[in-house]
């Protein structure tokens, strides 16, 4: 008989359950508010660093995907220009007019 009383008493009444849920929700809400306040304080203390890292992380994928394409377009022009310059230099050296003294 005593065991029945203990078992029944460990179960919460609907009112006690509601109160317990209310306290639990309030505690979770306060913890979440504290985390948000901590995050805002961190952002205020490190705003410059956060902005620079955000900008660099935004530009990093653009740079890594854009550079190979740009190099692919620029390389033929550079090679053509370089070959033309070398030809003119070599032809100038080999067949250029000699200066009279």
CORCORNOR-V625731 format. One record per residue. N is the residue number from 0. SS is DSSP state (a for helix, b for strand, c for the rest). PHI is phi in radians with two decimals (999 if undefined). NEAR is the number of other C-alpha atoms within 8 Angstrom. Layout:
n,ss,phi,near
N,SS,PHI,NEAR
N,SS,PHI,NEAR
This chain:
n,ss,phi,near
0,c,999,4
1,a,-1.12,5
2,a,-1.13,6
3,a,-1.09,7
4,a,-1.15,8
5,a,-1.13,8
6,a,-1.11,8
7,a,-1.16,7
8,a,-1.29,7
9,a,-1.25,6
10,c,-1.45,6
11,c,-1.42,8
12,c,-1.29,6
13,a,-0.98,6
14,a,-1.14,7
15,a,-1.11,8
16,a,-1.09,9
17,a,-1.09,8
18,a,-1.10,8
19,a,-1.10,8
20,a,-1.10,8
21,a,-1.10,8
22,a,-1.12,8
23,a,-1.12,8
24,a,-1.13,8
25,a,-1.12,8
26,a,-1.10,8
27,a,-1.11,8
28,a,-1.12,8
29,a,-1.13,8
30,a,-1.14,8
31,a,-1.13,8
32,a,-1.10,8
33,a,-1.15,8
34,a,-1.08,8
35,a,-1.12,8
36,a,-1.08,8
37,a,-1.11,8
38,a,-1.12,8
39,a,-1.13,8
40,a,-1.11,8
41,a,-1.09,8
42,a,-1.12,9
43,a,-1.12,7
44,a,-1.28,6
45,c,-2.17,8
46,a,-1.09,8
47,a,-1.10,6
48,a,-1.10,7
49,a,-1.14,9
50,a,-1.15,8
51,a,-1.13,8
52,a,-1.20,8
53,a,-1.16,8
54,a,-1.15,8
55,a,-1.17,8
56,a,-1.25,8
57,a,-1.27,8
58,a,-1.40,8
59,a,-1.02,8
60,a,-1.11,8
61,a,-1.14,8
62,a,-1.11,8
63,a,-1.26,8
64,a,-1.59,8
65,a,-1.47,8
66,a,-1.04,8
67,a,-1.06,8
68,a,-1.19,8
69,a,-1.10,8
70,a,-1.09,8
71,a,-1.10,8
72,a,-1.45,8
73,a,-1.43,8
74,a,-0.99,8
75,a,-1.06,8
76,a,-1.14,8
77,a,-1.13,8
78,a,-1.12,8
79,a,-1.08,8
80,a,-1.12,8
81,a,-1.12,8
82,a,-1.14,8
83,a,-1.06,8
84,a,-1.11,8
85,a,-1.12,8
86,a,-1.08,8
87,a,-1.14,8
88,a,-1.15,8
89,a,-1.13,8
90,a,-1.15,9
91,a,-1.13,9
92,a,-1.24,7
93,a,-1.32,6
94,a,-2.09,6
95,c,-1.27,7
96,c,-1.23,5
97,c,-1.48,4
98,c,-1.33,4
99,c,-1.57,3
100,c,-1.75,2
